[in-house]
Amino acid sequence: MSEPLVVVGASVAGIRLVGTLRRYGVQTRIVVVDAEGGDPYDKPQLSKQLLLDERPTVQTLATTSSLARDRIELRMSCPATGLDPEAHVLELNGRPLPYSQLVLACGSRPRTLPSFDGVAGVLTLRTHRDAVALRTALRDRPQVAVIGGGLIGCEVAAAARALGAPVVMLEAGERLAGRVLAPEPAERLRMLHEEHGAEVRLQAAVTRARTQPIDGVERLTGIELSDGTTVPAELAIVGIGTNPVTHWLDGCGMRIAEGVCCDAALRAQDVTDIWAIGDVARWWNNDLAEYVRFEHWTGAREQAAFVAKALAGRETTSFRPIPYVWSDQYAVHIQHAGTTDGADQVEYVGNGARGRYTFSREGQVIGVTGFDDPAGVLAVRRSFRR
Ligand SMILES: Cc1cc2nc3c(=O)[nH]c(=O)nc-3n(C[C@H](O)[C@H](O)[C@H](O)COP(=O)(O)OP(=O)(O)OC[C@H]3O[C@@H](n4cnc5c(N)ncnc54)[C@H](O)[C@@H]3O)c2cc1C
């Protein structure tokens, strides 16, 4: 029997890939491995409904039996620990698994702040287990500090406010969600948080955690800022971005630089028969003429579908996505598509709180950000594809 196609990571990218392969009629043996236990699940809910619902349910992406129906072998609690790209052998906790093709879909994990490591009352959010811990901590309505005003930090702040906890948002940059949103919608987002009672501090650089020993445990009491002030806090959520999960690939000979370096077709560089998709992939974007790494759900799914097509022998071109991300905060549905880089015109079309900002360059719409305006955003997204 020939060696299987192996996928590392059973999250949105990995599960989408294997389902699409079967839909294309690929008959090869497929093995999916994941370090976590339980059934594969989706992440966006973890910073939204899961924090709020009285009886939260986990949105599973697949189960061992649903995948088995498609003759896909799922091995959970099975971390990949090493790789020999030349020999085409993956190592699973020391045991070898030879492969014909390997797809890396092992995602990313939250960055941390060294002085906060090991302090009781400091959390990050990536996994279901993290979300359960955060949900439990929020039920006591502690004084919350959200470190990092990215989309996940903003969602956690919104959930904490909805549960009645006092919230301070500490963002080092000039605006909230600055990696995704242009100044106009970011300002609107800041106002939304303030209207709901969160305190938003921009250009607030965190220096260290203030702690106090309680029952032999160093507990968080506050957060010191570079201006010398201290923000009182009993619970801090550190949401300052993620690092791709590549530590286990160190020294295997692959090109790793803030992700698995891939060509424009998502093939890992300097090796053969290895691909990377989702948050772990840093790929050459032909349109921007630079390497980029997406950390968004839709991008992960699109990459998975693209690589599945290539593995099925149907795709030869380069991956050319239109970035898209959404976020839900205080029951407001925020969507962003395209880019705002180099925009020379911003226009707001809307009816009160519902509407969209469109961003144009030389008369052509290049990006859109909507607030509770899915139809408007969809119309602009469709126009991008023409
Ligand atoms: C709380 C939260 C909320 C989000 N909300 C949104 C949103 O509203 N909108 C949006 O567009 N995006 C959102 N995202 C981002 C989106 O979920 C990610 O971009 C997406 O999950 C990336 O998918 P992935 O499959 O590449 O990686 P991941 O989902 O990170 O999954 C990687 C998998 O690989 C496994 N793994 C890691 N290392 C190994 C190893 N060595 N061996 C075996 N398995 C391994 C992990 O256990 C994990 O299951 C959110 C993310 C989080 C964390």
Ligand as a Chemical Component Dictionary entry (heavy atoms), coordinates in Angstrom:
data_LIG
# 
_chem_comp.id                   LIG 
_chem_comp.type                 NON-POLYMER 
_chem_comp.pdbx_formal_charge   0 
_chem_comp.three_letter_code    LIG 
# 
loop_
_chem_comp_atom.comp_id 
_chem_comp_atom.atom_id 
_chem_comp_atom.alt_atom_id 
_chem_comp_atom.type_symbol 
_chem_comp_atom.charge 
_chem_comp_atom.model_Cartn_x 
_chem_comp_atom.model_Cartn_y 
_chem_comp_atom.model_Cartn_z 
_chem_comp_atom.pdbx_ordinal 
LIG C1  C1  C 0 -10.991 32.807 20.130 1  
LIG C2  C2  C 0 -10.863 32.987 18.652 2  
LIG C3  C3  C 0 -11.846 33.668 17.950 3  
LIG C4  C4  C 0 -11.740 33.849 16.573 4  
LIG N1  N1  N 0 -12.715 34.529 15.911 5  
LIG C5  C5  C 0 -12.600 34.721 14.575 6  
LIG C6  C6  C 0 -13.605 35.429 13.860 7  
LIG O1  O1  O 0 -14.594 35.885 14.427 8  
LIG N2  N2  N 0 -13.431 35.609 12.528 9  
LIG C7  C7  C 0 -12.345 35.124 11.865 10 
LIG O2  O2  O 0 -12.223 35.322 10.648 11 
LIG N3  N3  N 0 -11.379 34.442 12.510 12 
LIG C8  C8  C 0 -11.479 34.220 13.845 13 
LIG N4  N4  N 0 -10.507 33.541 14.516 14 
LIG C9  C9  C 0 -9.343  33.041 13.772 15 
LIG C10 C10 C 0 -9.593  31.657 13.198 16 
LIG O3  O3  O 0 -10.286 30.842 14.108 17 
LIG C11 C11 C 0 -8.241  31.047 12.836 18 
LIG O4  O4  O 0 -7.705  31.813 11.781 19 
LIG C12 C12 C 0 -8.379  29.594 12.444 20 
LIG O5  O5  O 0 -8.770  28.800 13.539 21 
LIG C13 C13 C 0 -7.075  29.053 11.880 22 
LIG O6  O6  O 0 -7.286  27.726 11.573 23 
LIG P1  P1  P 0 -6.093  26.691 11.445 24 
LIG O7  O7  O 0 -6.765  25.391 11.093 25 
LIG O8  O8  O 0 -5.039  27.230 10.564 26 
LIG O9  O9  O 0 -5.416  26.611 12.894 27 
LIG P2  P2  P 0 -5.957  26.368 14.350 28 
LIG O10 O10 O 0 -7.423  26.619 14.431 29 
LIG O11 O11 O 0 -5.051  27.101 15.249 30 
LIG O12 O12 O 0 -5.753  24.805 14.570 31 
LIG C14 C14 C 0 -4.505  24.200 14.547 32 
LIG C15 C15 C 0 -4.646  22.776 15.060 33 
LIG O13 O13 O 0 -3.366  22.142 14.976 34 
LIG C16 C16 C 0 -3.136  21.397 16.156 35 
LIG N5  N5  N 0 -1.697  21.268 16.360 36 
LIG C17 C17 C 0 -0.799  22.253 16.672 37 
LIG N6  N6  N 0 0.443   21.748 16.763 38 
LIG C18 C18 C 0 0.328   20.429 16.489 39 
LIG C19 C19 C 0 1.272   19.375 16.432 40 
LIG N7  N7  N 0 2.564   19.558 16.645 41 
LIG N8  N8  N 0 0.810   18.137 16.137 42 
LIG C20 C20 C 0 -0.498  17.916 15.906 43 
LIG N9  N9  N 0 -1.431  18.899 15.953 44 
LIG C21 C21 C 0 -1.010  20.125 16.238 45 
LIG C22 C22 C 0 -3.836  22.190 17.246 46 
LIG O14 O14 O 0 -4.133  21.363 18.352 47 
LIG C23 C23 C 0 -5.074  22.699 16.523 48 
LIG O15 O15 O 0 -6.152  21.824 16.649 49 
LIG C24 C24 C 0 -10.603 33.331 15.886 50 
LIG C25 C25 C 0 -9.606  32.645 16.606 51 
LIG C26 C26 C 0 -9.723  32.469 17.968 52 
LIG C27 C27 C 0 -8.652  31.740 18.724 53 
# 
loop_
_chem_comp_bond.comp_id 
_chem_comp_bond.atom_id_1 
_chem_comp_bond.atom_id_2 
_chem_comp_bond.value_order 
_chem_comp_bond.pdbx_ordinal 
LIG C1  C2  SING 1  
LIG C2  C3  SING 2  
LIG C2  C26 DOUB 3  
LIG C3  C4  DOUB 4  
LIG C4  N1  SING 5  
LIG C4  C24 SING 6  
LIG N1  C5  DOUB 7  
LIG C5  C6  SING 8  
LIG C5  C8  SING 9  
LIG C6  O1  DOUB 10 
LIG C6  N2  SING 11 
LIG N2  C7  SING 12 
LIG C7  O2  DOUB 13 
LIG C7  N3  SING 14 
LIG N3  C8  DOUB 15 
LIG C8  N4  SING 16 
LIG N4  C9  SING 17 
LIG N4  C24 SING 18 
LIG C9  C10 SING 19 
LIG C10 O3  SING 20 
LIG C10 C11 SING 21 
LIG C11 O4  SING 22 
LIG C11 C12 SING 23 
LIG C12 O5  SING 24 
LIG C12 C13 SING 25 
LIG C13 O6  SING 26 
LIG O6  P1  SING 27 
LIG P1  O7  DOUB 28 
LIG P1  O8  SING 29 
LIG P1  O9  SING 30 
LIG O9  P2  SING 31 
LIG P2  O10 DOUB 32 
LIG P2  O11 SING 33 
LIG P2  O12 SING 34 
LIG O12 C14 SING 35 
LIG C14 C15 SING 36 
LIG C15 O13 SING 37 
LIG C15 C23 SING 38 
LIG O13 C16 SING 39 
LIG C16 N5  SING 40 
LIG C16 C22 SING 41 
LIG N5  C17 SING 42 
LIG N5  C21 SING 43 
LIG C17 N6  DOUB 44 
LIG N6  C18 SING 45 
LIG C18 C19 SING 46 
LIG C18 C21 DOUB 47 
LIG C19 N7  SING 48 
LIG C19 N8  DOUB 49 
LIG N8  C20 SING 50 
LIG C20 N9  DOUB 51 
LIG N9  C21 SING 52 
LIG C22 O14 SING 53 
LIG C22 C23 SING 54 
LIG C23 O15 SING 55 
LIG C24 C25 DOUB 56 
LIG C25 C26 SING 57 
LIG C26 C27 SING 58 
# 
